[in-house]
Amino acid sequence: MKELSVVIPVYNGAKSISRLVASLQNELRTYDFEIVLVNDDSPDTSEKICRELATIHKNIKFISLRKNFGEFNAVMCGLNNVTGKYTVIIDDDFQNPPSEIVKLLDKAKSEDFDVVYSCYLEKKHHFFRNFGSWLVNRLTTSLLNKPSDLYLSSFKLIKKEIINEIVKYKGPYPYIDALIFRVTNNIGKTEVQHSERLEGQSNYTLRKLITLFMTILFGYSLLPIRIVLSLGVLLVTLSILLIVLYVFKVIPDWGLSMFVFFGGVQLTSLGIIGEYISKSFLSQNGTPQYIEK
């Protein structure tokens, strides 16, 4: 078993991935480690470059996905192919310097953590990315019982035993952090450097933020359905009260307004239930999490 695995989801990383790999080889030269590159059907020349890197370096595994499945799915593919006692997940944009990996590893070893998240004194992300991260962290604090002071960074280290449990999830909507919190609460954090993006633009978009928000809300929480149940109980109670008021002629008419109100609630409820049914349907009908090329 290797001491360390480094999983890198690659998308539009043609200009940075070679330098990142070179830096990893230098910074981790004293460790027995492997690098797992997962090309998420990048439209640039990332696949060609990654294939060449895997040919040059014996400690590199390269997997190319047949279509774009998204970052979390690419990471899950990587986690299914690691052999290290510890695995670090790092982006291909150099905003997390490879030298900082040692800090995560030392923290995990010294305090025997199952997972170690990175945290930043100053983040160099774009404002929209920072806002999206803040929103997701607020949501996960409420839904996943995450400590409020823990930032769910994509740059993190996970022990092999935890990965073995995470990869048991075979659905098409993996959210790595939610899967971690299903397995362990033995989680630490350590401060690391965060750098400016060296090449290109962030792939973080409003659409991806909404997709992530919906995945967390409907894929890893019962909160929406419980809100619907609570609202249903409240409306039944309210309708009984209105009937009593109408019987005693306190209100003259409530039929049309209540019909419209209940109609809106029914449509909202059906929409939420439909989200659960659709996720379940796609999981049950064999929608793939990823396909190796």
Residue pairs with C-beta under 8 A, 6 or more apart in sequence:
1 83
1 84
1 85
1 160
2 32
2 33
2 34
2 83
2 84
2 85
3 31
3 32
3 33
3 84
3 85
3 86
4 28
4 31
4 32
4 33
4 34
4 84
4 85
4 86
4 87
4 88
4 101
4 105
5 33
5 34
5 35
5 36
5 82
5 83
5 84
5 86
5 87
5 88
6 24
6 28
6 33
6 34
6 35
6 36
6 87
6 88
6 90
6 101
7 36
7 38
7 75
7 78
7 79
7 82
7 87
7 88
7 89
7 90
8 17
8 20
8 35
8 36
8 37
8 38
8 78
8 89
8 90
8 91
8 92
9 38
9 40
9 71
9 74
9 75
9 78
9 89
9 91
9 92
10 17
10 37
10 38
10 39
10 40
10 42
10 46
10 50
10 74
10 92
11 39
11 40
11 41
11 42
11 46
11 68
11 71
11 74
11 92
11 203
12 42
12 43
12 44
12 46
12 200
12 203
13 20
13 42
13 44
13 46
13 92
13 93
14 42
14 44
14 45
14 46
14 49
15 198
15 199
15 200
16 92
16 93
16 94
16 198
16 199
16 200
17 37
17 46
17 49
17 50
17 53
17 92
18 49
18 53
19 94
19 198
20 92
20 94
20 98
21 35
21 37
21 53
21 57
21 60
23 94
23 97
23 98
23 99
24 33
24 35
24 98
24 101
25 57
26 98
27 98
27 99
27 101
27 102
28 98
28 101
28 102
33 59
33 84
34 59
34 60
34 61
34 82
34 83
34 84
35 57
35 59
35 60
35 61
36 60
36 61
36 63
36 78
36 81
36 82
37 50
37 53
37 54
37 60
37 61
37 62
37 63
38 63
38 64
38 65
38 74
38 75
38 77
38 78
39 46
39 47
39 50
39 62
39 63
39 64
39 65
39 74
40 65
40 68
40 69
40 70
40 71
40 73
40 74
41 64
41 65
41 66
41 67
41 68
41 69
47 64
50 62
50 64
51 62
51 64
53 60
53 62
54 60
54 61
54 62
61 81
63 77
63 78
63 81
63 292
63 293
64 292
64 293
65 73
65 74
65 77
65 290
65 291
65 292
65 293
66 291
66 292
66 293
67 291
69 77
69 288
69 289
69 290
69 291
70 208
70 211
71 154
71 203
72 174
72 175
72 176
73 172
73 174
73 289
73 290
74 290
75 89
75 174
75 176
76 166
76 167
76 169
76 174
76 176
76 289
76 290
77 289
77 290
77 292
78 89
79 87
79 158
79 163
79 166
79 167
80 167
82 160
82 163
84 160
85 159
85 160
86 105
86 108
86 157
86 158
86 159
86 160
87 157
87 158
87 160
87 163
88 101
88 104
88 105
88 155
88 156
88 157
88 158
89 154
89 155
89 156
89 157
89 158
89 176
90 96
90 98
90 101
90 154
90 155
91 154
91 155
93 197
93 198
93 199
93 200
93 202
94 195
94 197
94 198
94 199
95 124
95 125
95 194
95 195
95 196
95 197
96 118
96 155
96 192
96 193
96 194
96 195
97 192
97 193
97 195
99 193
100 118
100 155
100 192
100 193
101 157
103 118
103 190
103 191
103 192
104 116
104 118
104 155
104 156
104 157
104 190
104 192
105 157
107 113
107 116
107 157
107 188
107 190
108 114
108 115
108 116
108 157
108 159
108 188
111 188
112 186
113 159
113 186
113 187
113 188
114 158
114 159
114 161
114 162
114 183
114 184
114 186
114 187
115 156
115 157
115 158
115 159
115 162
115 180
115 184
115 186
115 187
115 188
116 156
116 157
116 187
116 188
116 189
116 190
117 150
117 151
117 152
117 153
117 155
117 156
117 187
117 188
117 189
117 190
118 151
118 153
118 155
118 156
118 189
118 190
118 191
118 192
119 150
119 151
119 153
119 189
119 190
119 191
119 192
120 151
120 153
120 191
120 192
120 193
120 194
121 191
121 194
122 194
123 130
123 133
123 194
124 194
124 195
124 196
124 197
125 133
125 194
125 202
125 204
126 202
126 204
128 204
128 206
129 202
129 204
132 204
132 209
132 212
133 151
133 152
135 209
135 213
136 152
136 209
136 212
136 213
136 216
137 146
137 151
137 152
139 213
139 216
139 217
140 146
140 152
140 177
140 178
140 216
141 147
141 148
142 223
143 216
143 217
143 220
143 221
143 223
144 177
144 178
144 181
144 216
144 220
144 221
145 181
146 152
146 177
146 181
147 187
150 187
150 189
151 189
152 177
155 192
158 166
158 180
162 180
162 183
162 184
165 179
165 182
165 183
166 176
166 179
166 180
166 183
169 179
170 289
171 219
171 279
171 283
171 289
172 282
172 283
172 287
172 288
172 289
173 215
173 219
173 279
173 282
173 283
174 289
175 212
175 215
175 216
175 219
175 220
178 216
178 219
178 220
180 187
214 275
217 223
217 224
218 224
218 272
218 275
218 276
218 279
219 279
224 272
224 275
225 272
225 273
225 276
228 268
228 269
228 272
228 273
231 265
231 269
232 265
232 269
235 262
235 265
239 258
239 262
242 251
242 254
242 258
245 251
246 253
246 254
